[in-house]
Amino acid sequence: MRYLTEAKRRENKGAPEDLRFTAESLGIATRYHYFDYFCDRDHTKLETVTETIGALDSVVRLSEKEANPAIKHWVLRQSLTNYFTLQLMLEDARQIRHSHSEDRIRENLSTLRTVLGDSVRGKRPEDDPYAHLVCNIATAIWEPDAQVREKAKERAFEAVSIVNSWHTPYDEERMNMLRRVIPARRRQTP
């Protein structure tokens, strides 16, 4: 957080805050949620998860005005991957009081799929396997087209067994959560 604060300080005085700083701050907030949920197993703070989801959605909307395509792409990929991971945490906790309508969630899913090169249609997730995995799981849950949903489920089941690098204290539990939400929704979907 110290580096982010220093980078903000060096920015042009009077200019609006760079969207990357906002996205990165929300990325840090998302990591705090991961520690609470996956390491401390503290599910009492889920209400703040919905606040972070709302803030991430705002960043997605603001990115529409970003003139630099590389910045826009990075902000969207980071923000939407965090957005959907937090949505999946709510699914896992059976806290289905999402902060957005299914239409808004589907709109964000469409944007994430575009940013990632539409991974559910078979492109390999070489650049960011975790983002592609989250996208496939979200597609398996929120995609209205049953055939696309089924293909995404297959890819998610395949990928969840491949993505297994543990870098942080919460990675293993986060992957366990992702494994849980696929079958849980699979039973609910006709």
HUTARA-V484674 format. One line per field, one symbol per residue. psi: psi as a letter, one per 30 degrees, with the letter a starting at -180 (. if undefined). A space follows every 50 residues. Layout:
psi->???
//
This chain:
psi->eeeeeeeeeflkkfllkkfeeeeeeeeeeeeeeeeeeeefhjgfgfefee eeeeeeeeeeeefffkejeeeeeeeeeeeeeeeeeeeeeeeeggigilfl leeeeeeeeeeeeeeggiffgfkkheeieeeeeeeeeeefefkfjeeeee eeeeeeeeeffejhkjflffeeeeeeeeeefeeeeeefk.
//
